[in-house]
Amino acid sequence: MKAPNRTTKLNDLLAVLVALGISAASASAMDFVHPGALNSKAELDFVKAKILAGAQPWKGEFDRMRSSSFATRRPHGRANVNSSSEDANESRDDAIAAYTQALLWYFTDDETYAKRSIAILNSWSGLEGFTAGSDQDRLQAGWIGAVMAPAAEIMRCYPGWTASEIGKLQSMFTRAFYPQLNTASYWNGNVDLTQIDAMMSIAVFNDDEGEFNRGLDRLRVRNPAYFYLTSDGSRPKRIAGDGGNPEKFWSNPSKWIDGLTQETCRDGGHHSQFGLGSALHAAEVAWHQGVDVYTENEQRYTLAMELMATQLLTGSMQGACSNDTPSPDRYDTWEVGYNHYHNRAGLELPNTQKLIVEQIRPRAPRAVCNLVYETLTHADLPKLRAVVKH
């Protein structure tokens, strides 16, 4: 019998991939780790053990999540999302509910939560796109994708979610989300960073190395254009959308200091918390896939965290802005970065730690847009593994 040639073998392999629902275009040389978006299996298992032991803050955070309306929410899937209508709230709340119920299933082994989370995810598999026709669509896609994809990453561990259903959700992300995420918004930088957060998580769920690398490339461009260091020069790095006027784009800072963000003087740290949280989420997703974004941005991220924490703690913008009053808003957006730089890397971030203990854990809402349950999932995690640098 004539031995099959290499072409025949390749064709046979492609036939197997097609039979398994994997296209040649989607087959990736990168070996993605699952679950591996915002949460790793080891981290989820650590939190689960802490909850079962009644340890704090995890048990209290778990009880708070379980008593929220997201724990019982039913699906509200749509064929299209108009980001300027009630569709926006329904889609954001569904994404948070899917993530809430995915975490509840993982931590309790109660299949009721698994089935509810999957029902929400499946209800969005028919989404065709976003129809507002503005950058609000890009922001909306970022908010939803950055939470829905981590929910899907957790639920792919559940044997009751079929390969066909998973494939439909992956196709939906490609069809409806990629067009909104893959072109950077020219609005303020928190929007692009939110898009990047979603790109990275969706890429992991979709096993899409190309999308993953596009997210990393975008993050590398945005970081120095959002987080300022005096070593960058007298002014920050330029970026498309800044209008050629960095002073105006950065809301006219009174002084350019380490840790300033592009939106620090816009509204005293309100939007900066979203920008910082989204950047750190993207770095965390990369970390779980063996790519170290944290080290190359250590100064940018930690100085921004410490400056913003100081401003929020003291009630003063520290002379950085003409309006010296910080935002009254606090979000659950500090634990991911603090966990990495303090618990994994061993850095002291005293102002960030104080802010978390005194203000974030006691009073911050736990689920707003793409800033969701960080205290539950990332507080005081152990150093579970060393990163593999690429």
Number of C-alpha atoms within 10 A of each C-alpha: 3 4 6 9 8 9 9 11 11 12 11 12 13 16 15 13 15 12 10 11 13 15 14 12 8 14 14 15 10 12 11 19 16 18 23 22 32 30 20 22 16 14 17 20 13 16 24 22 15 16 21 12 11 13 12 13 16 23 19 14 18 23 12 13 20 16 10 14 12 19 21 16 18 16 22 16 20 17 12 16 23 18 22 16 10 10 18 19 14 15 24 21 22 25 30 28 28 32 29 27 29 27 28 23 21 20 18 12 12 12 16 11 21 23 18 21 34 25 17 22 28 18 18 23 21 19 19 16 21 24 13 15 11 13 17 20 24 26 24 29 29 28 26 23 28 31 29 28 29 27 29 28 26 26 26 19 13 18 9 12 17 11 12 11 14 21 15 16 22 20 16 18 27 16 15 19 26 21 15 23 25 17 13 20 23 14 15 19 29 25 25 26 30 31 34 30 33 31 31 31 31 28 25 27 25 24 21 22 19 15 20 22 15 16 24 21 12 18 22 14 13 22 19 19 23 29 27 26 23 13 10 12 10 11 15 22 17 16 16 12 15 17 12 11 11 19 15 13 18 21 16 18 23 14 12 19 20 19 22 27 35 27 24 29 25 20 16 25 25 18 22 26 25 24 26 26 28 27 26 25 29 27 26 27 25 25 22 23 24 18 16 18 20 22 12 10 16 14 16 21 22 23 21 26 25 19 22 28 22 19 23 24 17 12 15 18 23 18 14 20 22 13 15 15 18 22 17 11 15 20 23 26 29 26 25 22 24 25 21 22 19 18 17 16 14 12 14 13 16 13 18 26 19 14 19 24 11 12 16 22 22 9 13 15 16 22 20 17 19 26 22 21 25 22 22 26 23 23 21 19 18 14 14 12 9 9 13 11 10 7
